[in-house]
């Protein structure tokens, strides 16, 4: 899970006026952004969650941050993604696309820069099993 440190966003003052206040982003928000960005990449079957997220999904709750770990270091934000790819895709291409999509989504939505986006492929989903899951 993410380190429970809320990150403040850089803020400039409009036309030299007084600052309006602080903007803070919780680590869970960054995990959700990264999780949604990951599942939007073609070739990704899903992300790997924990037992608790599996139970929550059985009860109908959609967990967007599963399989995502964030960490703040002196150098910046590090994101680790644990995902399953579909059989037959070019794993290196899909992993690079996940990195690009996460980096772009986090920057567009929060104005935060990522130092690293590490993609861990934890499995391959075969078409036969994917079709039976849809039924």
PASE-359663 format. One record per residue: residue number from 1; x, y, z of N, C-alpha, C in turn. Coordinates in nm, 4 decimals, always signed. Example, Ala and Ser with C-alpha at 12.3 -4.5 7.8 and 13.67 -1.06 7.14 Angstrom:
# residues 2
+-----+----------+----------+----------+----------+----------+----------+----------+----------+----------+
| seq |   n.east |  n.north |     n.up |  ca.east | ca.north |    ca.up |   c.east |  c.north |     c.up |
+-----+----------+----------+----------+----------+----------+----------+----------+----------+----------+
|   1 |  +1.3190 |  -0.5690 |  +0.7800 |  +1.2300 |  -0.4500 |  +0.7800 |  +1.3200 |  -0.3300 |  +0.7800 |
|   2 |  +1.2850 |  -0.2250 |  +0.7080 |  +1.3670 |  -0.1060 |  +0.7140 |  +1.2900 |  +0.0030 |  +0.7870 |
+-----+----------+----------+----------+----------+----------+----------+----------+----------+----------+
This chain:
# residues 135
+-----+----------+----------+----------+----------+----------+----------+----------+----------+----------+
| seq |   n.east |  n.north |     n.up |  ca.east | ca.north |    ca.up |   c.east |  c.north |     c.up |
+-----+----------+----------+----------+----------+----------+----------+----------+----------+----------+
|   1 |  +0.0848 |  -0.1180 |  +0.0000 |  +0.0000 |  +0.0000 |  +0.0000 |  +0.0883 |  +0.1229 |  +0.0000 |
|   2 |  +0.0349 |  +0.2330 |  -0.0298 |  +0.1098 |  +0.3570 |  -0.0401 |  +0.1488 |  +0.4082 |  +0.0972 |
|   3 |  +0.2612 |  +0.4772 |  +0.0971 |  +0.3029 |  +0.5449 |  +0.2180 |  +0.1994 |  +0.6526 |  +0.2463 |
|   4 |  +0.1550 |  +0.6664 |  +0.3701 |  +0.0435 |  +0.7554 |  +0.4038 |  +0.0878 |  +0.9003 |  +0.4199 |
|   5 |  +0.1582 |  +0.9508 |  +0.3212 |  +0.2024 |  +1.0893 |  +0.3245 |  +0.1292 |  +1.1651 |  +0.2151 |
|   6 |  +0.0566 |  +1.2668 |  +0.2518 |  -0.0168 |  +1.3464 |  +0.1547 |  +0.0808 |  +1.4420 |  +0.0880 |
|   7 |  +0.0759 |  +1.4479 |  -0.0446 |  +0.1700 |  +1.5290 |  -0.1204 |  +0.1078 |  +1.6631 |  -0.1566 |
|   8 |  +0.1792 |  +1.7711 |  -0.1293 |  +0.1331 |  +1.9050 |  -0.1662 |  +0.1730 |  +1.9336 |  -0.3094 |
|   9 |  +0.0843 |  +1.9975 |  -0.3838 |  +0.1129 |  +2.0345 |  -0.5215 |  +0.1767 |  +2.1717 |  -0.5252 |
|  10 |  +0.2697 |  +2.1927 |  -0.6205 |  +0.3273 |  +2.3265 |  -0.6347 |  +0.2186 |  +2.4237 |  -0.6804 |
|  11 |  +0.2243 |  +2.5444 |  -0.6264 |  +0.1187 |  +2.6402 |  -0.6589 |  +0.1804 |  +2.7770 |  -0.6839 |
|  12 |  +0.1447 |  +2.8364 |  -0.7958 |  +0.1915 |  +2.9718 |  -0.8253 |  +0.0790 |  +3.0701 |  -0.7957 |
|  13 |  +0.1180 |  +3.1915 |  -0.7652 |  +0.0167 |  +3.2929 |  -0.7360 |  -0.0214 |  +3.3630 |  -0.8655 |
|  14 |  -0.1503 |  +3.3814 |  -0.8908 |  -0.1948 |  +3.4468 |  -1.0138 |  -0.1648 |  +3.5964 |  -1.0109 |
|  15 |  -0.0863 |  +3.6433 |  -1.1067 |  -0.0539 |  +3.7859 |  -1.1231 |  -0.0011 |  +3.8514 |  -0.9961 |
|  16 |  +0.0834 |  +3.7793 |  -0.9204 |  +0.1431 |  +3.8364 |  -0.8015 |  +0.0486 |  +3.8540 |  -0.6853 |
|  17 |  -0.0719 |  +3.7985 |  -0.6935 |  -0.1679 |  +3.8126 |  -0.5838 |  -0.1375 |  +3.7127 |  -0.4734 |
|  18 |  -0.2084 |  +3.7248 |  -0.3658 |  -0.1938 |  +3.6376 |  -0.2503 |  -0.2301 |  +3.4929 |  -0.2863 |
|  19 |  -0.1536 |  +3.3963 |  -0.2324 |  -0.1820 |  +3.2549 |  -0.2574 |  -0.3184 |  +3.2183 |  -0.1998 |
|  20 |  -0.3886 |  +3.1286 |  -0.2671 |  -0.5241 |  +3.0916 |  -0.2256 |  -0.5253 |  +2.9832 |  -0.1187 |
|  21 |  -0.4185 |  +2.9060 |  -0.1038 |  -0.4128 |  +2.7978 |  -0.0067 |  -0.3366 |  +2.6796 |  -0.0624 |
|  22 |  -0.3333 |  +2.5715 |  +0.0137 |  -0.2597 |  +2.4521 |  -0.0266 |  -0.3493 |  +2.3539 |  -0.1000 |
|  23 |  -0.2886 |  +2.2777 |  -0.1878 |  -0.3558 |  +2.1673 |  -0.2555 |  -0.2779 |  +2.0418 |  -0.2207 |
|  24 |  -0.3468 |  +1.9411 |  -0.1665 |  -0.2806 |  +1.8177 |  -0.1267 |  -0.3493 |  +1.6994 |  -0.1956 |
|  25 |  -0.2674 |  +1.6005 |  -0.2325 |  -0.3182 |  +1.4808 |  -0.2984 |  -0.2820 |  +1.3598 |  -0.2124 |
|  26 |  -0.3833 |  +1.2828 |  -0.1727 |  -0.3607 |  +1.1620 |  -0.0928 |  -0.3011 |  +1.0528 |  -0.1813 |
|  27 |  -0.2172 |  +0.9667 |  -0.1238 |  -0.1573 |  +0.8573 |  -0.2017 |  -0.2604 |  +0.7663 |  -0.2674 |
|  28 |  -0.3747 |  +0.7481 |  -0.2031 |  -0.4795 |  +0.6631 |  -0.2594 |  -0.5313 |  +0.7191 |  -0.3913 |
|  29 |  -0.5329 |  +0.8514 |  -0.4040 |  -0.5783 |  +0.9150 |  -0.5275 |  -0.4820 |  +0.8813 |  -0.6412 |
|  30 |  -0.3538 |  +0.8876 |  -0.6131 |  -0.2533 |  +0.8551 |  -0.7149 |  -0.2646 |  +0.7080 |  -0.7542 |
|  31 |  -0.2917 |  +0.6207 |  -0.6575 |  -0.3080 |  +0.4784 |  -0.6874 |  -0.4288 |  +0.4545 |  -0.7774 |
|  32 |  -0.5375 |  +0.5239 |  -0.7519 |  -0.6578 |  +0.5090 |  -0.8347 |  -0.6306 |  +0.5596 |  -0.9762 |
|  33 |  -0.5652 |  +0.6745 |  -0.9892 |  -0.5318 |  +0.7288 |  -1.1216 |  -0.4461 |  +0.6284 |  -1.1986 |
|  34 |  -0.3438 |  +0.5737 |  -1.1329 |  -0.2548 |  +0.4767 |  -1.1984 |  -0.3292 |  +0.3477 |  -1.2336 |
|  35 |  -0.4189 |  +0.3040 |  -1.1450 |  -0.4951 |  +0.1818 |  -1.1709 |  -0.5867 |  +0.1951 |  -1.2905 |
|  36 |  -0.6558 |  +0.3068 |  -1.3006 |  -0.7444 |  +0.3295 |  -1.4151 |  -0.6638 |  +0.3420 |  -1.5435 |
|  37 |  -0.5516 |  +0.4144 |  -1.5369 |  -0.4659 |  +0.4295 |  -1.6554 |  -0.4142 |  +0.2943 |  -1.7033 |
|  38 |  -0.3809 |  +0.2058 |  -1.6105 |  -0.3299 |  +0.0731 |  -1.6461 |  -0.4352 |  -0.0090 |  -1.7181 |
|  39 |  -0.5562 |  -0.0112 |  -1.6646 |  -0.6607 |  -0.0943 |  -1.7243 |  -0.7080 |  -0.0421 |  -1.8596 |
|  40 |  -0.6751 |  +0.0828 |  -1.8931 |  -0.7124 |  +0.1383 |  -2.0230 |  -0.6169 |  +0.0969 |  -2.1346 |
|  41 |  -0.5027 |  +0.0372 |  -2.0996 |  -0.4038 |  -0.0033 |  -2.1991 |  -0.4474 |  -0.1350 |  -2.2635 |
|  42 |  -0.4475 |  -0.1380 |  -2.3953 |  -0.4850 |  -0.2593 |  -2.4678 |  -0.3781 |  -0.3668 |  -2.4445 |
|  43 |  -0.4235 |  -0.4853 |  -2.4090 |  -0.3322 |  -0.5953 |  -2.3811 |  -0.3212 |  -0.6267 |  -2.2334 |
|  44 |  -0.3744 |  -0.5377 |  -2.1487 |  -0.3754 |  -0.5625 |  -2.0043 |  -0.5047 |  -0.6333 |  -1.9690 |
|  45 |  -0.4932 |  -0.7472 |  -1.9024 |  -0.6120 |  -0.8202 |  -1.8582 |  -0.6636 |  -0.7625 |  -1.7271 |
|  46 |  -0.5727 |  -0.7263 |  -1.6386 |  -0.6109 |  -0.6700 |  -1.5101 |  -0.4891 |  -0.6477 |  -1.4232 |
|  47 |  -0.5123 |  -0.6014 |  -1.3030 |  -0.4035 |  -0.5805 |  -1.2080 |  -0.4176 |  -0.6800 |  -1.0942 |
|  48 |  -0.3075 |  -0.7081 |  -1.0298 |  -0.3070 |  -0.8060 |  -0.9225 |  -0.3399 |  -0.7375 |  -0.7916 |
|  49 |  -0.4353 |  -0.7904 |  -0.7211 |  -0.4732 |  -0.7339 |  -0.5926 |  -0.4360 |  -0.8270 |  -0.4785 |
|  50 |  -0.4819 |  -0.7934 |  -0.3620 |  -0.4598 |  -0.8749 |  -0.2433 |  -0.5860 |  -0.9543 |  -0.2131 |
|  51 |  -0.5803 |  -1.0369 |  -0.1108 |  -0.6974 |  -1.1131 |  -0.0700 |  -0.8120 |  -1.0187 |  -0.0340 |
|  52 |  -0.7810 |  -0.9102 |  +0.0357 |  -0.8837 |  -0.8143 |  +0.0786 |  -0.9519 |  -0.7491 |  -0.0410 |
|  53 |  -0.8752 |  -0.7115 |  -0.1451 |  -0.9385 |  -0.6504 |  -0.2616 |  -1.0225 |  -0.7523 |  -0.3370 |
|  54 |  -0.9794 |  -0.8781 |  -0.3363 |  -1.0582 |  -0.9843 |  -0.3993 |  -1.1923 |  -1.0027 |  -0.3309 |
|  55 |  -1.1932 |  -1.0002 |  -0.1985 |  -1.3181 |  -1.0130 |  -0.1228 |  -1.4082 |  -0.8928 |  -0.1503 |
|  56 |  -1.3511 |  -0.7727 |  -0.1513 |  -1.4294 |  -0.6512 |  -0.1772 |  -1.4943 |  -0.6576 |  -0.3149 |
|  57 |  -1.4214 |  -0.7090 |  -0.4148 |  -1.4774 |  -0.7182 |  -0.5497 |  -1.5879 |  -0.8237 |  -0.5572 |
|  58 |  -1.5788 |  -0.9285 |  -0.4767 |  -1.6844 |  -1.0299 |  -0.4738 |  -1.8161 |  -0.9703 |  -0.4250 |
|  59 |  -1.8078 |  -0.8689 |  -0.3405 |  -1.9266 |  -0.8016 |  -0.2899 |  -1.9688 |  -0.6842 |  -0.3782 |
|  60 |  -1.9080 |  -0.6736 |  -0.4959 |  -1.9507 |  -0.5737 |  -0.5930 |  -1.8780 |  -0.4410 |  -0.5874 |
|  61 |  -1.7791 |  -0.4267 |  -0.5011 |  -1.7060 |  -0.3003 |  -0.4932 |  -1.5922 |  -0.3023 |  -0.5943 |
|  62 |  -1.5840 |  -0.2006 |  -0.6771 |  -1.4772 |  -0.1895 |  -0.7757 |  -1.3575 |  -0.1245 |  -0.7086 |
|  63 |  -1.2430 |  -0.1920 |  -0.7100 |  -1.1211 |  -0.1411 |  -0.6460 |  -1.0247 |  -0.0996 |  -0.7563 |
|  64 |  -1.0116 |  +0.0315 |  -0.7787 |  -0.9280 |  +0.0809 |  -0.8878 |  -0.7798 |  +0.0873 |  -0.8521 |
|  65 |  -0.7457 |  +0.0923 |  -0.7245 |  -0.6066 |  +0.1068 |  -0.6852 |  -0.5351 |  -0.0240 |  -0.6603 |
|  66 |  -0.6007 |  -0.1377 |  -0.6847 |  -0.5371 |  -0.2660 |  -0.6563 |  -0.4208 |  -0.2903 |  -0.7513 |
|  67 |  -0.3174 |  -0.3528 |  -0.6987 |  -0.2009 |  -0.3826 |  -0.7804 |  -0.1108 |  -0.2635 |  -0.8047 |
|  68 |  -0.1334 |  -0.1537 |  -0.7351 |  -0.0530 |  -0.0319 |  -0.7510 |  +0.0096 |  +0.0029 |  -0.6171 |
|  69 |  +0.1377 |  +0.0318 |  -0.6182 |  +0.2071 |  +0.0746 |  -0.4970 |  +0.2803 |  +0.2045 |  -0.5294 |
|  70 |  +0.2631 |  +0.3050 |  -0.4450 |  +0.3340 |  +0.4314 |  -0.4650 |  +0.4278 |  +0.4564 |  -0.3479 |
|  71 |  +0.5365 |  +0.5241 |  -0.3777 |  +0.6347 |  +0.5568 |  -0.2737 |  +0.6972 |  +0.6922 |  -0.3062 |
|  72 |  +0.7052 |  +0.7771 |  -0.2038 |  +0.7712 |  +0.9064 |  -0.2196 |  +0.9133 |  +0.8946 |  -0.1675 |
|  73 |  +1.0104 |  +0.9319 |  -0.2500 |  +1.1506 |  +0.9320 |  -0.2089 |  +1.2034 |  +1.0743 |  -0.2216 |
|  74 |  +1.3284 |  +1.0920 |  -0.1856 |  +1.3925 |  +1.2236 |  -0.1996 |  +1.3925 |  +1.2691 |  -0.3456 |
|  75 |  +1.4056 |  +1.1721 |  -0.4387 |  +1.4128 |  +1.2047 |  -0.5809 |  +1.2762 |  +1.2261 |  -0.6444 |
|  76 |  +1.1685 |  +1.1732 |  -0.5837 |  +1.0363 |  +1.1912 |  -0.6407 |  +0.9465 |  +1.0702 |  -0.6221 |
|  77 |  +0.8401 |  +1.0661 |  -0.7003 |  +0.7374 |  +0.9629 |  -0.6900 |  +0.7777 |  +0.8383 |  -0.7683 |
|  78 |  +0.7685 |  +0.7233 |  -0.7012 |  +0.7937 |  +0.5943 |  -0.7656 |  +0.6631 |  +0.5160 |  -0.7622 |
|  79 |  +0.6218 |  +0.4646 |  -0.8781 |  +0.4993 |  +0.3872 |  -0.8904 |  +0.5356 |  +0.2461 |  -0.9352 |
|  80 |  +0.4864 |  +0.1458 |  -0.8623 |  +0.5026 |  +0.0059 |  -0.9010 |  +0.3661 |  -0.0488 |  -0.9374 |
|  81 |  +0.3572 |  -0.1141 |  -1.0542 |  +0.2316 |  -0.1689 |  -1.1045 |  +0.2494 |  -0.3192 |  -1.1230 |
|  82 |  +0.1562 |  -0.3968 |  -1.0664 |  +0.1582 |  -0.5424 |  -1.0789 |  +0.0373 |  -0.5818 |  -1.1630 |
|  83 |  +0.0622 |  -0.6327 |  -1.2851 |  -0.0491 |  -0.6591 |  -1.3757 |  -0.0345 |  -0.7906 |  -1.4506 |
|  84 |  -0.1468 |  -0.8315 |  -1.5096 |  -0.1564 |  -0.9532 |  -1.5886 |  -0.1847 |  -0.9121 |  -1.7320 |
|  85 |  -0.1081 |  -0.9688 |  -1.8269 |  -0.1281 |  -0.9370 |  -1.9680 |  -0.2069 |  -1.0476 |  -2.0362 |
|  86 |  -0.2679 |  -1.0130 |  -2.1481 |  -0.3398 |  -1.1116 |  -2.2279 |  -0.2395 |  -1.1901 |  -2.3110 |
|  87 |  -0.2698 |  -1.3171 |  -2.3322 |  -0.1827 |  -1.4026 |  -2.4109 |  -0.1734 |  -1.3503 |  -2.5549 |
|  88 |  -0.0521 |  -1.3495 |  -2.6088 |  -0.0315 |  -1.3121 |  -2.7483 |  +0.0123 |  -1.1689 |  -2.7700 |
|  89 |  +0.0141 |  -1.0875 |  -2.6666 |  +0.0560 |  -0.9481 |  -2.6833 |  +0.2078 |  -0.9384 |  -2.6677 |
|  90 |  +0.2645 |  -0.8339 |  -2.7225 |  +0.4076 |  -0.8065 |  -2.7053 |  +0.4249 |  -0.7438 |  -2.5670 |
|  91 |  +0.4784 |  -0.8214 |  -2.4755 |  +0.4854 |  -0.7799 |  -2.3351 |  +0.5637 |  -0.6494 |  -2.3185 |
|  92 |  +0.6777 |  -0.6365 |  -2.3858 |  +0.7592 |  -0.5150 |  -2.3722 |  +0.6827 |  -0.3922 |  -2.4213 |
|  93 |  +0.6113 |  -0.4063 |  -2.5312 |  +0.5335 |  -0.2940 |  -2.5864 |  +0.4215 |  -0.2539 |  -2.4900 |
|  94 |  +0.3494 |  -0.3527 |  -2.4377 |  +0.2394 |  -0.3247 |  -2.3450 |  +0.2936 |  -0.2595 |  -2.2177 |
|  95 |  +0.4053 |  -0.3093 |  -2.1665 |  +0.4642 |  -0.2526 |  -2.0444 |  +0.5065 |  -0.1074 |  -2.0658 |
|  96 |  +0.5677 |  -0.0777 |  -2.1800 |  +0.6059 |  +0.0618 |  -2.2094 |  +0.4827 |  +0.1509 |  -2.2205 |
|  97 |  +0.3758 |  +0.0979 |  -2.2778 |  +0.2517 |  +0.1754 |  -2.2910 |  +0.1894 |  +0.2022 |  -2.1534 |
|  98 |  +0.1981 |  +0.1046 |  -2.0635 |  +0.1494 |  +0.1239 |  -1.9263 |  +0.2302 |  +0.2348 |  -1.8591 |
|  99 |  +0.3618 |  +0.2313 |  -1.8753 |  +0.4463 |  +0.3360 |  -1.8168 |  +0.4072 |  +0.4737 |  -1.8702 |
| 100 |  +0.3910 |  +0.4843 |  -2.0017 |  +0.3563 |  +0.6124 |  -2.0633 |  +0.2201 |  +0.6617 |  -2.0164 |
| 101 |  +0.1232 |  +0.5713 |  -2.0139 |  -0.0141 |  +0.6081 |  -1.9769 |  -0.0211 |  +0.6549 |  -1.8307 |
| 102 |  +0.0467 |  +0.5838 |  -1.7413 |  +0.0459 |  +0.6224 |  -1.5994 |  +0.1144 |  +0.7571 |  -1.5803 |
| 103 |  +0.2311 |  +0.7722 |  -1.6384 |  +0.3059 |  +0.8979 |  -1.6242 |  +0.2237 |  +1.0155 |  -1.6746 |
| 104 |  +0.1622 |  +0.9995 |  -1.7911 |  +0.0818 |  +1.1058 |  -1.8508 |  -0.0431 |  +1.1359 |  -1.7668 |
| 105 |  -0.1110 |  +1.0324 |  -1.7193 |  -0.2333 |  +1.0522 |  -1.6405 |  -0.2044 |  +1.1230 |  -1.5091 |
| 106 |  -0.1003 |  +1.0805 |  -1.4390 |  -0.0660 |  +1.1438 |  -1.3113 |  -0.0268 |  +1.2895 |  -1.3327 |
| 107 |  +0.0518 |  +1.3147 |  -1.4353 |  +0.0934 |  +1.4527 |  -1.4608 |  -0.0254 |  +1.5407 |  -1.5006 |
| 108 |  -0.1133 |  +1.4895 |  -1.5876 |  -0.2285 |  +1.5691 |  -1.6318 |  -0.3259 |  +1.5976 |  -1.5185 |
| 109 |  -0.3472 |  +1.5003 |  -1.4306 |  -0.4493 |  +1.5167 |  -1.3272 |  -0.3986 |  +1.5826 |  -1.1990 |
| 110 |  -0.2688 |  +1.5689 |  -1.1695 |  -0.2191 |  +1.6222 |  -1.0421 |  -0.1040 |  +1.7211 |  -1.0567 |
| 111 |  -0.0441 |  +1.7304 |  -1.1748 |  +0.0723 |  +1.8141 |  -1.1996 |  +0.1966 |  +1.7615 |  -1.1268 |
| 112 |  +0.1929 |  +1.6357 |  -1.0831 |  +0.3091 |  +1.5734 |  -1.0188 |  +0.3895 |  +1.4970 |  -1.1230 |
| 113 |  +0.5226 |  +1.4998 |  -1.1092 |  +0.6122 |  +1.4261 |  -1.1983 |  +0.6472 |  +1.2922 |  -1.1339 |
| 114 |  +0.6552 |  +1.1875 |  -1.2149 |  +0.6969 |  +1.0571 |  -1.1630 |  +0.8439 |  +1.0369 |  -1.1937 |
| 115 |  +0.9175 |  +0.9884 |  -1.0940 |  +1.0585 |  +0.9549 |  -1.1152 |  +1.0689 |  +0.8224 |  -1.1873 |
| 116 |  +0.9907 |  +0.7229 |  -1.1422 |  +0.9917 |  +0.5897 |  -1.2024 |  +0.8511 |  +0.5332 |  -1.2077 |
| 117 |  +0.8242 |  +0.4575 |  -1.3128 |  +0.7033 |  +0.3755 |  -1.3201 |  +0.7522 |  +0.2354 |  -1.3540 |
| 118 |  +0.7490 |  +0.1468 |  -1.2551 |  +0.7988 |  +0.0098 |  -1.2710 |  +0.6810 |  -0.0833 |  -1.2955 |
| 119 |  +0.6860 |  -0.1574 |  -1.4057 |  +0.5787 |  -0.2488 |  -1.4422 |  +0.6253 |  -0.3908 |  -1.4141 |
| 120 |  +0.5479 |  -0.4622 |  -1.3318 |  +0.5777 |  -0.6015 |  -1.2976 |  +0.4676 |  -0.6880 |  -1.3598 |
| 121 |  +0.5046 |  -0.7710 |  -1.4559 |  +0.4080 |  -0.8621 |  -1.5180 |  +0.4022 |  -0.9863 |  -1.4297 |
| 122 |  +0.2868 |  -1.0102 |  -1.3689 |  +0.2730 |  -1.1205 |  -1.2733 |  +0.2034 |  -1.2420 |  -1.3311 |
| 123 |  +0.1552 |  -1.2307 |  -1.4560 |  +0.0880 |  -1.3450 |  -1.5159 |  +0.0432 |  -1.3173 |  -1.6574 |
| 124 |  +0.0008 |  -1.4267 |  -1.7222 |  -0.0526 |  -1.4201 |  -1.8574 |  -0.1910 |  -1.4837 |  -1.8546 |
| 125 |  -0.2883 |  -1.4144 |  -1.9084 |  -0.4243 |  -1.4659 |  -1.9134 |  -0.4489 |  -1.5234 |  -2.0523 |
| 126 |  -0.4796 |  -1.6519 |  -2.0569 |  -0.5055 |  -1.7170 |  -2.1844 |  -0.6474 |  -1.6881 |  -2.2293 |
| 127 |  -0.6695 |  -1.6844 |  -2.3605 |  -0.7979 |  -1.6466 |  -2.4186 |  -0.9120 |  -1.7361 |  -2.3681 |
| 128 |  -0.8873 |  -1.8655 |  -2.3589 |  -0.9896 |  -1.9600 |  -2.3151 |  -1.0415 |  -1.9222 |  -2.1767 |
| 129 |  -0.9515 |  -1.8920 |  -2.0833 |  -0.9917 |  -1.8547 |  -1.9471 |  -1.0603 |  -1.7183 |  -1.9476 |
| 130 |  -1.0162 |  -1.6285 |  -2.0348 |  -1.0775 |  -1.4952 |  -2.0428 |  -1.2200 |  -1.5053 |  -2.0930 |
| 131 |  -1.2451 |  -1.5936 |  -2.1894 |  -1.3807 |  -1.6093 |  -2.2420 |  -1.4736 |  -1.6693 |  -2.1383 |
| 132 |  -1.4250 |  -1.7658 |  -2.0581 |  -1.5104 |  -1.8261 |  -1.9564 |  -1.5400 |  -1.7280 |  -1.8436 |
| 133 |  -1.4501 |  -1.6327 |  -1.8206 |  -1.4726 |  -1.5316 |  -1.7177 |  -1.5854 |  -1.4371 |  -1.7589 |
| 134 |  -1.5959 |  -1.4089 |  -1.8878 |  -1.6964 |  -1.3163 |  -1.9380 |  -1.8379 |  -1.3766 |  -1.9286 |
| 135 |  -1.8487 |  -1.5077 |  -1.9270 |  -1.9794 |  -1.5720 |  -1.9247 |  -2.0406 |  -1.5723 |  -1.7880 |
+-----+----------+----------+----------+----------+----------+----------+----------+----------+----------+
